[in-house]
């Protein structure tokens, strides 16, 4: 059974796969330099993007409603794993990258658990997955702590919840001082990065201030790889 995702989730994946298609420009130069492993990686990246777009996502703007991911699970898992890895490595306060991480985690988990159309991964904000198991807030991992808080703000707490209420709702009863401190620091870092916004005492998920064009993201990605 196909996995159904919301149009906004489709658009998020589609925008990233558009960037992948620019890798074709580097394919033949890699072959000419004898860098065959790099050429193979680029060819696989482009082929996966083309196949997923042609089969499931379609070109251009998608119609309203849900989009079914009917491609083979191996292809979906391969693409989602790579997109998640790239989103983790994204520098700067990129709200889209945080959302993409959560979307990839949710979809990969749904595919691996064999969920189909009866358990869609996304409706509105429904794709967001709660990453804080009871009593297991990721104290030692700053990136996972940020992702856990961001996930909760997007998918679990009412809009405009105060920071104090957020921590009370997100952390289990009897949470340790270390868990509470880690969550508070994660909130502050997300605000500093522009992923969360504060309105007085209320905390909100921010939207990206602007969307870069695919070619701009491609140039940034190329610069990151060269570094």
VOBA-1610 file (N, C-alpha, C; in pm, whole numbers, padded with zeros to 5 digits, always signed):
BEGIN
Unk+00084-00120+00000Unk+00000+00000+00000Unk+00087+00124+00000Unk+00045+00225-00077Unk+00124+00346-00089Unk+00113+00430+00039Unk+00218+00504+00066Unk+00220+00595+00180Unk+00172+00732+00131Unk+00080+00794+00203Unk+00024+00922+00163Unk+00086+01035+00244Unk+00125+01141+00176Unk+00180+01258+00243Unk+00105+01382+00199Unk+00109+01484+00281Unk+00042+01610+00250Unk+00118+01685+00141Unk+00049+01774+00074Unk+00109+01850-00036Unk+00229+01930+00013Unk+00219+01989+00132Unk+00332+02068+00183Unk+00455+01981+00204Unk+00434+01857+00245Unk+00546+01765+00264Unk+00607+01727+00129Unk+00519+01703+00032Unk+00566+01675-00104Unk+00651+01789-00156Unk+00604+01913-00136Unk+00677+02029-00185Unk+00815+02041-00120Unk+00825+02005+00008Unk+00952+02012+00079Unk+01052+01914+00019Unk+01008+01792-00008Unk+01096+01692-00070Unk+01129+01731-00213Unk+01030+01775-00286Unk+01049+01812-00427Unk+01153+01923-00443Unk+01147+02023-00354Unk+01242+02134-00364Unk+01386+02087-00344Unk+01405+01987-00256Unk+01540+01934-00234Unk+01585+01849-00351Unk+01495+01771-00410Unk+01533+01686-00523Unk+01563+01770-00646Unk+01502+01886-00658Unk+01538+01977-00767Unk+01686+02013-00760Unk+01735+02034-00639Unk+01876+02066-00620Unk+01963+01948-00665Unk+01919+01826-00633Unk+01997+01708-00669Unk+02018+01697-00819Unk+01922+01744-00897Unk+01932+01730-01042Unk+02050+01809-01099Unk+02093+01913-01029Unk+02208+01990-01076Unk+02338+01911-01069Unk+02337+01799-00997Unk+02457+01716-00989Unk+02497+01660-01124Unk+02404+01659-01221Unk+02435+01607-01354Unk+02547+01688-01419Unk+02559+01815-01381Unk+02662+01901-01439Unk+02802+01856-01399Unk+02814+01785-01288Unk+02945+01742-01239Unk+02976+01598-01278Unk+02881+01530-01344Unk+02898+01388-01373Unk+03010+01362-01474Unk+03001+01422-01593Unk+03102+01395-01695Unk+03240+01447-01657Unk+03254+01566-01595Unk+03387+01605-01548Unk+03449+01503-01454Unk+03367+01438-01369Unk+03420+01335-01279Unk+03470+01215-01359Unk+03395+01176-01462Unk+03437+01065-01547Unk+03567+01098-01618Unk+03576+01220-01672Unk+03696+01260-01746Unk+03819+01266-01657Unk+03800+01292-01528Unk+03913+01295-01434Unk+03944+01155-01380Unk+03867+01058-01422Unk+03889+00922-01374Unk+03836+00899-01234Unk+03748+00986-01185Unk+03691+00973-01051Unk+03561+00893-01062Unk+03576+00764-01086Unk+03461+00682-01120Unk+03368+00657-01002Unk+03420+00649-00883Unk+03334+00631-00766Unk+03248+00755-00744Unk+03307+00873-00761Unk+03231+00997-00749Unk+03126+01006-00860Unk+03164+00963-00981Unk+03068+00963-01092Unk+02951+00870-01062Unk+02981+00755-01004Unk+02874+00660-00970Unk+02780+00720-00866Unk+02837+00789-00766Unk+02755+00851-00661Unk+02664+00958-00721Unk+02718+01041-00809Unk+02639+01148-00870Unk+02530+01090-00959Unk+02564+00987-01037Unk+02465+00925-01125Unk+02351+00865-01045Unk+02383+00799-00934Unk+02280+00741-00849Unk+02191+00848-00788Unk+02252+00958-00747Unk+02178+01069-00686Unk+02077+01127-00785Unk+02122+01152-00908Unk+02035+01208-01011Unk+01927+01108-01050Unk+01966+00982-01068Unk+01869+00880-01108Unk+01759+00863-01004Unk+01797+00862-00877Unk+01697+00848-00771Unk+01601+00966-00771Unk+01655+01087-00787Unk+01571+01207-00787Unk+01474+01204-00904Unk+01523+01170-01024Unk+01438+01165-01142Unk+01327+01061-01126Unk+01364+00946-01073Unk+01266+00839-01061Unk+01156+00875-00962Unk+01194+00934-00848Unk+01094+00968-00746Unk+01003+01081-00795Unk+01061+01178-00865Unk+00979+01288-00918Unk+00884+01236-01025Unk+00937+01159-01120Unk+00855+01110-01232Unk+00746+01016-01186Unk+00775+00933-01086Unk+00679+00831-01043Unk+00577+00883-00943Unk+00623+00960-00844Unk+00537+00996-00731Unk+00508+01146-00720Unk+00614+01226-00719Unk+00597+01368-00685Unk+00545+01452-00801Unk+00580+01413-00922Unk+00542+01485-01045Unk+00616+01619-01053Unk+00618+01671-01175Unk+00691+01795-01200Unk+00604+01916-01168Unk+00670+02025-01130Unk+00600+02151-01107Unk+00516+02148-00981Unk+00412+02231-00981Unk+00326+02243-00863Unk+00232+02124-00857Unk+00222+02065-00739Unk+00134+01950-00721Unk-00008+01997-00696Unk-00108+01919-00739Unk-00247+01954-00707Unk-00271+01944-00557Unk-00381+02000-00512Unk-00413+01995-00370Unk-00440+01854-00323Unk-00441+01837-00192Unk-00466+01706-00136Unk-00339+01627-00115Unk-00357+01499-00084Unk-00243+01415-00053Unk-00174+01363-00179Unk-00047+01325-00162Unk+00033+01266-00269Unk+00078+01128-00222Unk+00059+01028-00305Unk+00096+00892-00267Unk+00239+00862-00310Unk+00317+00802-00221Unk+00452+00756-00251Unk+00444+00607-00280Unk+00439+00574-00410Unk+00421+00434-00451Unk+00551+00372-00499Unk+00662+00444-00494Unk+00791+00390-00536Unk+00833+00276-00444Unk+00925+00190-00490Unk+00973+00081-00405Unk+01030+00132-00273Unk+01005+00064-00163Unk+01056+00108-00033Unk+01207+00132-00032Unk+01282+00049-00104Unk+01428+00065-00104Unk+01467+00200-00161Unk+01399+00244-00268Unk+01427+00376-00326Unk+01390+00486-00230Unk+01271+00477-00171Unk+01226+00580-00078Unk+01320+00592+00042Unk+01358+00479+00099Unk+01446+00481+00216Unk+01583+00539+00180Unk+01633+00505+00062Unk+01763+00556+00020Unk+01760+00708+00004Unk+01655+00758-00061Unk+01644+00903-00082Unk+01621+00975+00050Unk+01532+00923+00132Unk+01502+00990+00260Unk+01622+00991+00353Unk+01699+00883+00354Unk+01819+00879+00438Unk+01919+00985+00395Unk+01935+01002+00264Unk+02030+01102+00214Unk+01981+01243+00241Unk+01851+01267+00220Unk+01796+01400+00247Unk+01808+01435+00394Unk+01784+01337+00481Unk+01798+01361+00624Unk+01942+01395+00660Unk+02036+01320+00604Unk+02178+01346+00631Unk+02218+01485+00584Unk+02171+01526+00467Unk+02203+01658+00415Unk+02138+01768+00499Unk+02016+01742+00549Unk+01948+01840+00632Unk+02021+01859+00765Unk+02073+01751+00821Unk+02149+01760+00945Unk+02274+01846+00925Unk+02335+01834+00808Unk+02459+01907+00780Unk+02435+02050+00734Unk+02309+02089+00717Unk+02278+02223+00667Unk+02326+02329+00766Unk+02410+02423+00723Unk+02458+02526+00816Unk+02354+02636+00836Unk+02366+02704+00949Unk+02284+02822+00972Unk+02145+02790+01023Unk+02066+02895+01056Unk+01931+02878+01110Unk+01832+02847+00999Unk+01827+02724+00954Unk+01742+02684+00843Unk+01621+02607+00897Unk+01507+02673+00905Unk+01387+02609+00955Unk+01345+02495+00863Unk+01361+02516+00731Unk+01326+02413+00636Unk+01405+02286+00658Unk+01533+02300+00694Unk+01616+02182+00719Unk+01568+02105+00841Unk+01526+02176+00945Unk+01473+02108+01063Unk+01344+02034+01029Unk+01257+02099+00952Unk+01132+02033+00913Unk+01160+01912+00824Unk+01260+01924+00736Unk+01293+01812+00649Unk+01346+01694+00731Unk+01428+01722+00832Unk+01475+01614+00919Unk+01358+01538+00981Unk+01261+01612+01035Unk+01148+01548+01101Unk+01064+01469+01001Unk+01044+01526+00883Unk+00966+01457+00781Unk+01034+01327+00739Unk+01165+01331+00718Unk+01238+01212+00677Unk+01234+01105+00786Unk+01249+01146+00911Unk+01243+01051+01023Unk+01106+00984+01027Unk+00999+01064+01014Unk+00864+01010+01021Unk+00836+00915+00906Unk+00876+00953+00784Unk+00849+00868+00668Unk+00932+00740+00672Unk+01060+00752+00710Unk+01143+00631+00718Unk+01087+00533+00820Unk+01042+00586+00932Unk+00987+00499+01036Unk+00859+00432+00987Unk+00775+00510+00917Unk+00650+00453+00866Unk+00677+00343+00764Unk+00774+00366+00675Unk+00808+00265+00574Unk+00866+00141+00639Unk+00959+00161+00733Unk+01024+00047+00797Unk+00927-00035+00881Unk+00822+00031+00932Unk+00722-00041+01011Unk+00609-00096+00925Unk+00619-00073+00793Unk+00522-00130+00702Unk+00389-00059+00700Unk+00387+00070+00735Unk+00261+00142+00735Unk+00229+00186+00594Unk+00100+00182+00559Unk+00058+00220+00425Unk-00042+00332+00426Unk-00133+00328+00331Unk-00227+00438+00313Unk-00320+00455+00433Unk-00336+00349+00513Unk-00421+00361+00631Unk-00355+00439+00743Unk-00224+00465+00729Unk-00152+00540+00832Unk-00065+00645+00763Unk-00128+00749+00704Unk-00051+00850+00631Unk+00048+00921+00721Unk+00162+00959+00662Unk+00265+01026+00740Unk+00239+01174+00753Unk+00150+01229+00674Unk+00136+01373+00683Unk-00001+01426+00647Unk-00061+01498+00736Unk-00180+01576+00710Unk-00165+01703+00789Unk-00153+01816+00719Unk-00127+01941+00790Unk+00006+01933+00862Unk+00003+01939+00995Unk+00125+01925+01072Unk+00142+01783+01125Unk+00059+01690+01076Unk+00056+01557+01133Unk+00180+01474+01108Unk+00265+01516+01012Unk+00384+01436+00986Unk+00486+01449+01097Unk+00477+01555+01177Unk+00575+01576+01281Unk+00571+01461+01382Unk+00687+01409+01412Unk+00694+01294+01502Unk+00751+01337+01636Unk+00689+01292+01744Unk+00734+01329+01878Unk+00860+01249+01910Unk+00972+01318+01923Unk+01101+01251+01937Unk+01148+01238+02081Unk+01062+01266+02177Unk+01103+01261+02317Unk+01032+01147+02388Unk+01088+01025+02385Unk+01026+00916+02459Unk+01021+00951+02608Unk+00925+00899+02676Unk+00908+00932+02818Unk+01036+00901+02896Unk+01085+01003+02964Unk+01202+00986+03048Unk+01333+00973+02973Unk+01334+01011+02843Unk+01455+00990+02766Unk+01492+01112+02683Unk+01482+01231+02743Unk+01520+01351+02669Unk+01669+01345+02638Unk+01709+01374+02512Unk+01850+01359+02472Unk+01941+01465+02533Unk+01977+01446+02657Unk+02055+01545+02731Unk+02193+01566+02670Unk+02258+01457+02626Unk+02398+01465+02583Unk+02415+01503+02438Unk+02309+01515+02361Unk+02319+01543+02218Unk+02245+01672+02187Unk+02319+01780+02165Unk+02257+01911+02144Unk+02168+01912+02021Unk+02214+01851+01912Unk+02136+01853+01789Unk+02004+01778+01806Unk+02009+01660+01872Unk+01887+01584+01896Unk+01795+01655+01993Unk+01851+01727+02090Unk+01769+01802+02184Unk+01693+01913+02111Unk+01762+01984+02021Unk+01696+02088+01943Unk+01585+02029+01857Unk+01614+01917+01792Unk+01516+01854+01705Unk+01394+01808+01784Unk+01417+01755+01905Unk+01308+01709+01990Unk+01217+01825+02029Unk+01277+01937+02069Unk+01196+02054+02108Unk+01120+02109+01988Unk+01189+02122+01875Unk+01125+02175+01755Unk+01009+02086+01711Unk+01032+01955+01719Unk+00926+01859+01685Unk+00804+01880+01773Unk+00827+01898+01903Unk+00716+01912+01995Unk+00639+02041+01970Unk+00711+02150+01944Unk+00645+02278+01918Unk+00558+02268+01793Unk+00608+02201+01689Unk+00533+02189+01565Unk+00410+02100+01579Unk+00426+01988+01648Unk+00323+01888+01640Unk+00241+01860+01764Unk+00285+01906+01882Unk+00219+01863+02004Unk+00157+01976+02085Unk+00228+02086+02101Unk+00177+02189+02192Unk+00091+02290+02117Unk-00012+02346+02183Unk-00096+02448+02120Unk-00014+02570+02081Unk-00054+02635+01973Unk+00018+02754+01927Unk+00017+02862+02035Unk+00134+02920+02059Unk+00142+03026+02157Unk+00162+02978+02299Unk+00205+02855+02317Unk+00233+02803+02451Unk+00353+02874+02510Unk+00351+02901+02639Unk+00467+02963+02703Unk+00579+02861+02716Unk+00700+02913+02735Unk+00815+02823+02751Unk+00796+02733+02872Unk+00747+02790+02982Unk+00726+02710+03103Unk+00626+02599+03078Unk+00516+02631+03008Unk+00415+02529+02978Unk+00471+02425+02881Unk+00551+02471+02785Unk+00612+02379+02689Unk+00696+02275+02761Unk+00780+02319+02853Unk+00866+02226+02925Unk+00784+02133+03012Unk+00679+02186+03075Unk+00595+02104+03162Unk+00523+01996+03081Unk+00479+02030+02960Unk+00405+01935+02877Unk+00499+01834+02811Unk+00616+01880+02770Unk+00707+01796+02691Unk+00782+01698+02779Unk+00828+01743+02893Unk+00909+01657+02980Unk+00819+01575+03072Unk+00855+01453+03101Unk+00773+01369+03188Unk+00776+01418+03332Unk+00675+01380+03406Unk+00673+01413+03548Unk+00794+01350+03615Unk+00863+01427+03697Unk+00982+01376+03762Unk+01107+01384+03676Unk+01103+01465+03569Unk+01221+01480+03484Unk+01336+01535+03567Unk+01456+01494+03532Unk+01574+01536+03608Unk+01608+01682+03579Unk+01688+01740+03669Unk+01735+01877+03647Unk+01815+01886+03518Unk+01890+01781+03485Unk+01970+01780+03362Unk+01880+01782+03239Unk+01770+01707+03242Unk+01676+01707+03129Unk+01612+01844+03113Unk+01569+01902+03222Unk+01506+02034+03215Unk+01604+02139+03164Unk+01727+02135+03214Unk+01827+02233+03171Unk+01858+02215+03022Unk+01869+02091+02977Unk+01899+02065+02836Unk+01786+02115+02746Unk+01661+02096+02790Unk+01547+02143+02713Unk+01543+02296+02708Unk+01571+02361+02820Unk+01573+02508+02823Unk+01681+02564+02731Unk+01799+02500+02734Unk+01908+02546+02646Unk+01871+02524+02500Unk+01805+02412+02470Unk+01764+02384+02332Unk+01666+02490+02282Unk+01572+02530+02368Unk+01477+02636+02330Unk+01552+02765+02300Unk+01647+02802+02385Unk+01722+02926+02364Unk+01803+02921+02235Unk+01864+02805+02206Unk+01942+02794+02083Unk+01852+02804+01959Unk+01734+02743+01965Unk+01643+02750+01852Unk+01592+02892+01829Unk+01570+02965+01937Unk+01530+03107+01924Unk+01644+03187+01863Unk+01767+03163+01911Unk+01883+03235+01859Unk+01906+03205+01711Unk+01875+03083+01668Unk+01894+03042+01529Unk+01780+03088+01440Unk+01671+03136+01499Unk+01558+03180+01418Unk+01459+03071+01384Unk+01472+02953+01446Unk+01378+02844+01420Unk+01252+02859+01506Unk+01268+02914+01627Unk+01155+02945+01713Unk+01149+03095+01735Unk+01029+03146+01750Unk+01009+03290+01774Unk+00943+03308+01910Unk+00974+03417+01973Unk+00913+03450+02102Unk+00822+03570+02085Unk+00700+03558+02136Unk+00608+03671+02146Unk+00575+03689+02292Unk+00653+03774+02357Unk+00642+03783+02502Unk+00693+03654+02563Unk+00605+03585+02637Unk+00642+03457+02697Unk+00605+03339+02609Unk+00537+03365+02497Unk+00489+03257+02413Unk+00596+03217+02310Unk+00597+03090+02278Unk+00695+03038+02182Unk+00620+02985+02060Unk+00670+03020+01942Unk+00608+02981+01816Unk+00715+02926+01722Unk+00674+02838+01631Unk+00764+02793+01526Unk+00767+02899+01417Unk+00887+02940+01376Unk+00901+03041+01273Unk+00893+02977+01135Unk+00853+03054+01039Unk+00858+03012+00900Unk+00986+03068+00839Unk+01042+03000+00737Unk+01161+03053+00671Unk+01133+03194+00619Unk+01228+03285+00640Unk+01208+03423+00599Unk+01206+03438+00448Unk+01275+03348+00378Unk+01278+03354+00232Unk+01316+03217+00180Unk+01277+03191+00057Unk+01312+03066-00008Unk+01420+03092-00110Unk+01533+03024-00096Unk+01636+03035-00197Unk+01598+02953-00319Unk+01641+02999-00436Unk+01615+02924-00557Unk+01697+02796-00557Unk+01651+02693-00632Unk+01728+02569-00635Unk+01873+02588-00676Unk+01898+02678-00773Unk+02036+02697-00816Unk+02122+02762-00708Unk+02059+02846-00624Unk+02133+02905-00512Unk+02168+02799-00410Unk+02072+02710-00378Unk+02099+02603-00284Unk+02203+02507-00339Unk+02198+02486-00471Unk+02295+02397-00533Unk+02435+02454-00519Unk+02451+02585-00541Unk+02584+02647-00529Unk+02633+02637-00385Unk+02542+02658-00288Unk+02581+02648-00149Unk+02624+02506-00116Unk+02546+02408-00168Unk+02581+02268-00144Unk+02715+02231-00202Unk+02744+02284-00322Unk+02874+02256-00383Unk+02988+02314-00304Unk+02965+02435-00250Unk+03071+02496-00169Unk+03095+02418-00042Unk+02985+02365+00018Unk+03002+02284+00140Unk+03081+02158+00111Unk+03053+02091-00003Unk+03124+01969-00036Unk+03272+01995-00060Unk+03303+02109-00123Unk+03444+02141-00150Unk+03520+02167-00022Unk+03450+02225+00080Unk+03516+02248+00207Unk+03542+02116+00278
//
